[in-house]
Amino acid sequence: MNLASPSFALKSVAAGAALCLLSLSGTAHAQEKTLRIAMTAADIPRTLGQPDQGFEGNRFTGIPMYDALTHWDLSKADAPSVLIPGLATEWAVDAKDRTKWTFKLRPGVKFHDGSAFNADSVVWNVRKVLDKAAPHFDASQVGVTASRMPTLVSARKIDDLTVELTTSEPDSFLPLNLTNLFMASPAHWEAKLKAVPASVADPAERAKQAWTAFASDASGTGPFKMTRFVARERLEVAANKAYWDPKRTPKIDKVVMLPMPEANARTAALLGNQVDWIEAPSPDAMPQITQRGYKIYSNAQPHVWPWQLSFAEGSPWLDKRVRQAANLCVDRAGLKQFLGGMMAEPKGTVPPGHPWWGNPKFDIKYDVKAAQALMAQAGHTAAKPLKVKVQISASGSGQMQPLPMNEFVQQSLKQCFFDVQFDVIEWNTLFTNWRRGVKDATANGANAINVSFAAMDPFFAMVRFASTKTFPPVSNNWGYYGNAEVDKLIADARTTFDDKGRDAALAKLHAHLVDDAAFIWIAHDVGPRAMSAKVKNVVQPKSWFIDIATMTME
């Protein structure tokens, strides 16, 4: 299961990727400070305001070009990222009706097209994904947005700089969820709508064409603004020198983002000086990368690389002994060594010592004999192995090195009487299937799915995978896990508005999920990315995200 050697990788860059890279003008590159990034995605994440391609989309087409009402603080490498004001300066829940929140908006903010950001803009952006009657409603943006903030139902303007948001039930997680609702320019979209030919009479088709045009000429409020977009080839953005936050006004003139899903191709592009930054470098190539003067950044982050299991009727994972056996049979230390040290070994969704840890009784460790005993109790032996099928991707946001990692786990589990098969599909398709659930035909007979996830807030870390209210297509409870006890634990956390009380409730939920072996917890990512030494002021936060806006280049 060795990855191709770096020397071979240098010879194996795909011709299309090489042509794409080499078309960059050397003269222009010398005249302006240009940062070139190779992403793991196979296509440019959507640019119209609500990115796809998982959180790699947020990282590269969301956060650089757009702002949300609330932001993650990405300025520190030595402390967890916390929620900070974004386009909202403050917010509060109504003490008498905890389904209503008031957000005060930042004055003087302009979209890239020059129009003003205000309360009308917020209402418009909420309606684009929640109100099917809105003329600008876009069904294509709903899946990647509504599933991340499932209780938000409406927005109402109070005055130009105040907006009221309403949830379907009391939800203390709302300000965290709103980091995923990026604000696109209503005025710019209206201009695109007016440009749709009059011969297109159907309102829905006119709106669709307006959004398509918007995606090729986007307008947000972020620190970078779009200058060029070529699907499957490149996105180019330039510094927004009029950005509202002086600390994040870019000093890099231009950023070029290139899709490059294959790890060896990314590595070869970096070593060949065709890009300045690559996501998820090939582990075998890391010694050569550092020897050549490039820097590898990594940091512990709230990021889980699991197998999410099916709890639908007939699933082989319904037996708790089988789930616990699988957790005990993964050689995580060996996997970490295989990845050149670029992972952390999980004990659950969050590590011991975390406010949500909760001291579960089941200890996730490597214990083959205990795993084999549990499998024998469940009726499985080397002669009668348990067949399981996992849907996985070949690349993608946060997926680390999915093919070799899954093959490693496959071999690890074999010694505990598991016969593991894979259904390998394209990353964005896998991400879409994740919302459709195991009962959908797109599961293709799989009873587990390998989609990594961020765990920086309670909803993303636990609730969307455990609540009976988040069964597909509402959110990401792909395997239909859940019961009344778990729902009660979730309700306790969601309706607690003081931090300590909420943490205590979440600790009970986390302990329950670990004791129930609701996932197979395989790895925590540390987000390795390799960069040219010319890229300075790089802060690799304890987050899935990273802020390009504060970086500089020599």
PyMOL commands that set and color helices and strands:
alter all, ss='L'
color gray80, all
select helices_A, chain A and resi 6-10+15-22+26-31+54-62+119-130+139-141+143-146+174-180+186-194+203-216+246-248+263-271+283-291+316-318+320-329+332-338+368-377+402-414+427-436+441-443+458-466+468-470+484-494+499-515
alter helices_A, ss='H'
color red, helices_A
select strands_A, chain A and resi 34-39+70-72+83-85+88-93+100-105+152-159+162-167+224-230+234-239+254-259+277-279+295-297+303-309+386-393+418-425+448-449+453-454+519-524+529-531+535-536+552-553
alter strands_A, ss='S'
color yellow, strands_A
deselect
rebuild
show_as cartoon
